[in-house]
Amino acid sequence: MTVLLFIFLVLTAACSGRSEEQPSEAQVVDVRVGRAAIQPLAETFEAGGVIKARTTAQLSSRIAANVRELRVQPGDRVKQGQVVVVLDDRDLAARRSQAEAALSAAQSGAVSAEAERESVEARLVLARANHQRIEQLRGKNSATPQELDRSTAELRTAEAVVRAAAARAAEASASVAAAKAGSRAAEVTASFSTIAAPFDGLVTNRLLEPGNMASPGIPLLTIETTDEFRVELQVDEARVRRLAIGDTAAVRLAGGGEEDAVTGRVVEIARAVDPAAHAFVVKVRLPPSAAVRSGMFARARFEIDERKALALPASAIMRRGQLSLVFAIDSTRRARMRAITAGARSGDAVEVLSGMQPEELVVVNPPPSLADGAHVRITGERP
């Protein structure tokens, strides 16, 4: 009896050992793997900035006047030339009427001065003819010296009157020109009572309400274009030298992951350093498909050089809060969850700073059913 019991226990232990060494088909998880390897990675750096529209305009008044109408709201789209703000123009209308009246008076004065000039010129013609006749008579002793002197004096007087009339006519003409200029200035100033959109765009901010006093330089509305957005970054002098117009950058919005990054292109690099930030402004144009708005924060990653480093496929890394985890395949074909220190991403690869050794296998795109310690079967082509 004792011998039989011993044999039963030995057989049970053997069966149990075989079940641990060879798991059932249902316990094996099919996975695809990648390999940790030393490979060339792009040297990168990141810079943060704010997204802005290609063109932004803050509309303000050129005169001091009460706001009578604000015809748009934030979110409204406007066309170039569309009137968006109407100011109180009663004072401007009065000034324009005054300028028009002054022009009318100046024109009447010019007509009167011209008529006076024509009158004195006619008297001058008469005085010259009379003087010429007296001179001829004096030559024949038919006129006295006194008559000649009187005709000469009358001629000189007529010439002086003509010069004075010509001066008054010129003055009246100048007054007309000045009145016309004043009328045009009043008309232009009157046009300041309406403010129009300078380009097609979107109203993003409304800073005053009807009834408020608009003053020169005080913004009323903000309008921006929507066809192109850019990230404005601050880049230090050492790094900006390695950038050029046309370089690409991976732009990631605040709160977004690497998979949400879009590709932007450098379109402008400032020629002068910003004295406040001790850096250069770099503008990166975003693609039209980017779902962004002005004021959003973003980070741009630039690739500036290549170096050798240990890297993993990006699809092998799982993010859990601040942790970076991978499933490493051990010698018994079990998946072991392991924490690593991930570095910068370059294309589809992520640098590994610690936690992995070269040639180790990791699971890429881990299936949801995969757990720490699970048996795995490698499918597909191995790297």
C-alpha positions, 0 to 999 in steps of 0.5 A, spaced: 500 500 500 505 504 501 509 503 495 502 504 491 501 511 494 509 513 493 508 511 485 501 515 485 505 521 488 511 521 483 506 521 477 502 527 479 508 531 480 511 529 473 504 531 470 504 537 474 512 539 472 510 537 464 504 542 465 508 548 467 514 547 462 509 546 456 503 550 457 496 549 453 495 552 446 490 557 450 495 560 454 500 562 449 499 569 446 501 570 439 505 577 439 510 580 434 517 582 436 522 588 435 529 588 437 533 593 441 539 595 437 544 600 436 542 604 430 543 611 427 538 616 431 537 624 429 540 628 434 534 633 436 532 639 440 525 641 442 522 648 443 516 651 446 511 656 443 505 659 441 500 658 435 498 664 431 495 666 425 499 668 419 496 675 419 492 678 425 489 685 425 487 689 431 482 694 429 482 701 432 479 707 431 483 713 428 478 718 432 475 719 439 468 717 438 462 713 441 461 706 439 454 706 435 454 699 432 459 693 433 456 689 427 460 682 429 461 677 434 467 673 436 467 667 431 464 671 425 467 670 419 468 677 415 470 679 408 475 684 406 472 691 406 466 689 410 464 694 415 464 691 422 464 698 427 460 704 426 462 710 430 458 716 432 459 721 426 455 727 428 461 731 430 464 729 424 458 731 419 458 738 422 465 739 421 464 736 414 458 741 413 463 747 415 468 745 411 463 745 405 461 752 407 468 754 407 469 752 400 463 755 397 465 762 400 472 761 398 469 760 391 465 766 391 470 770 393 475 767 388 469 769 383 468 776 386 476 777 386 476 775 378 471 780 376 474 786 380 481 784 376 477 784 370 474 791 371 481 794 373 484 791 367 479 795 363 480 801 367 488 800 365 487 799 358 483 806 358 488 810 362 494 807 357 490 810 351 488 816 354 496 817 356 498 816 349 493 821 346 495 826 351 503 825 349 501 826 342 497 832 343 503 835 348 508 833 342 504 838 338 503 843 343 496 842 343 496 839 351 499 843 357 504 839 361 499 839 367 494 835 363 500 830 361 502 829 368 495 828 370 494 822 365 501 819 367 499 819 374 492 816 372 496 810 368 501 809 374 495 809 379 491 804 374 497 799 374 497 799 381 490 797 382 491 792 377 497 789 381 493 789 387 487 786 384 491 780 381 494 779 388 487 779 391 485 774 385 491 770 387 489 770 394 482 768 393 485 762 388 489 760 394 483 760 399 479 756 394 485 751 394 485 751 401 478 750 402 478 744 397 483 741 401 480 742 408 473 739 405 477 733 402 480 732 409 473 733 413 471 728 408 476 723 409 476 724 417 468 723 416 470 716 413 473 714 420 466 713 423 466 706 419 471 701 420 472 695 415 475 689 415 482 689 412 482 682 409 478 676 409 478 672 416 475 670 423 473 675 428 477 672 435 476 678 440 471 683 441 474 688 446 469 694 446 461 694 446 456 699 443 456 706 448 463 705 450 468 711 447 473 709 442 480 712 442 486 712 437 490 706 439 485 702 443 483 696 440 476 694 438 476 688 435 481 682 433 481 679 426 485 673 424 486 669 417 484 662 418 488 659 411 495 658 415 497 657 422 504 658 425 508 656 431 512 662 434 518 659 438 524 662 441 530 658 439 537 660 443 543 662 438 547 656 439 541 652 436 538 657 431 545 657 427 543 649 425 536 651 422 534 653 415 528 655 412 525 649 409 527 645 415 521 640 418 519 639 425 515 635 429 509 639 432 506 636 438 500 640 441 500 641 449 497 635 452 498 631 445 502 625 444 507 623 439 502 620 435 498 626 435 504 630 432 504 634 425 509 636 420 511 643 420 516 647 416 520 653 418 518 659 414 522 664 418 528 665 422 529 672 425 535 676 423 535 679 430 535 677 437 530 678 442 533 682 447 528 680 453 528 672 451 536 672 449 533 668 443 531 668 436 524 668 433 523 662 429 516 661 425 514 654 423 508 653 418 503 648 420 499 644 415 492 646 413 489 639 416 492 641 423 486 642 428 489 648 431 487 655 434 491 661 436 493 662 443 494 654 443 501 652 446 505 647 442 512 644 442 516 643 436 522 638 435 527 639 430 532 634 428 539 637 427 544 631 426 545 623 427 548 619 432 549 612 434 544 610 440 540 604 443 533 604 440 527 600 440 521 601 435 516 606 438 510 601 438 513 597 443 513 602 448 507 603 453 506 609 457 503 609 464 503 616 467 510 618 467 513 611 466 515 607 460 514 600 460 515 594 455 514 587 454 521 583 454 521 576 451 526 572 456 529 565 454 523 561 456 519 565 451 515 569 457 513 576 456 516 580 462 514 587 463 520 592 464 520 599 466 525 603 461 528 610 461 526 613 454 529 618 450 528 622 444 524 619 438 526 619 431 522 617 426 519 610 428 524 609 433 525 611 440 532 612 444 533 607 450 537 610 456 536 605 461 533 598 462 534 594 455 540 591 452 542 590 445 539 584 441 533 583 446 527 582 444 520 586 445 513 585 444 511 591 439 503 593 439 502 589 445 495 585 445 490 587 451 490 580 453 498 580 454 500 580 461 506 579 465 509 572 465 505 570 459 507 565 455 508 568 447 509 565 440 512 569 436 509 570 429 511 574 423 518 575 420 523 576 426 527 582 425 
